[in-house]
């Protein structure tokens, strides 16, 4: 995952992040602040998937977001 993309678009992405992963709280979003490792840790905590699966899921989600913003 391109961490610069996550950090650079954090304000635009954080609302959509809550839609995708509904177990994340507002406090979680405040703690993540576009930090890839923190996001992956929160996803592992709430959803129980391993790091590699979470990385794949987030990358797919970001790819979909990038595709949606280009259209």
C-alpha positions as CSV (number, residue, x, y, z in Angstrom):
1,X,0.0,0.0,0.0
2,X,1.3,3.4,-0.8
3,X,1.3,5.1,2.6
4,X,1.7,8.5,1.0
5,X,-1.6,8.1,-0.7
6,X,-3.3,7.0,2.5
7,X,-1.8,10.0,4.4
8,X,-2.3,12.5,1.6
9,X,-6.0,11.7,1.2
10,X,-6.7,10.9,4.8
11,X,-9.5,13.5,5.2
12,X,-11.3,12.2,2.1
13,X,-10.8,8.5,3.0
14,X,-11.7,8.4,6.6
15,X,-15.4,8.6,6.2
16,X,-15.3,5.9,3.5
17,X,-13.1,3.8,5.7
18,X,-15.8,3.7,8.4
19,X,-18.3,2.6,5.7
20,X,-16.0,-0.3,4.6
21,X,-15.0,-1.4,8.1
22,X,-17.9,-0.5,10.3
23,X,-16.4,-1.8,13.5
24,X,-13.9,1.1,13.5
25,X,-14.9,3.8,15.9
26,X,-14.4,7.6,15.6
27,X,-11.7,7.2,18.2
28,X,-10.0,4.5,16.1
29,X,-10.1,6.8,13.0
30,X,-8.6,9.6,15.1
31,X,-5.8,7.3,16.2
32,X,-5.1,6.0,12.7
33,X,-4.4,9.4,11.2
34,X,-3.5,7.8,7.9
35,X,-0.9,5.6,9.4
36,X,-0.8,2.2,7.6
37,X,0.5,0.2,10.5
38,X,-2.1,1.5,12.9
39,X,-4.9,0.8,10.4
40,X,-3.7,-2.7,9.9
41,X,-3.5,-3.3,13.6
42,X,-7.0,-2.0,14.2
43,X,-8.4,-4.2,11.4
44,X,-6.6,-7.2,12.9
45,X,-8.0,-6.4,16.4
46,X,-11.6,-6.1,15.2
47,X,-11.7,-8.6,12.4
48,X,-9.2,-11.2,13.4
49,X,-7.5,-11.6,10.0
50,X,-3.8,-11.8,9.6
51,X,-1.7,-8.9,8.5
52,X,-1.3,-10.2,4.9
53,X,-5.0,-10.5,4.5
54,X,-5.6,-7.1,5.9
55,X,-3.0,-5.6,3.6
56,X,-4.6,-7.2,0.6
57,X,-8.1,-6.0,1.7
58,X,-6.9,-2.4,2.2
59,X,-5.0,-2.3,-1.0
60,X,-8.0,-3.5,-2.9
61,X,-10.1,-0.9,-1.2
62,X,-7.7,1.8,-2.0
63,X,-7.5,0.7,-5.6
64,X,-11.3,0.9,-5.8
65,X,-11.2,4.4,-4.3
66,X,-8.5,5.5,-6.8
67,X,-10.5,4.1,-9.7
68,X,-13.7,5.8,-8.5
69,X,-12.0,9.2,-8.2
70,X,-10.5,9.0,-11.7
71,X,-13.8,8.5,-13.4
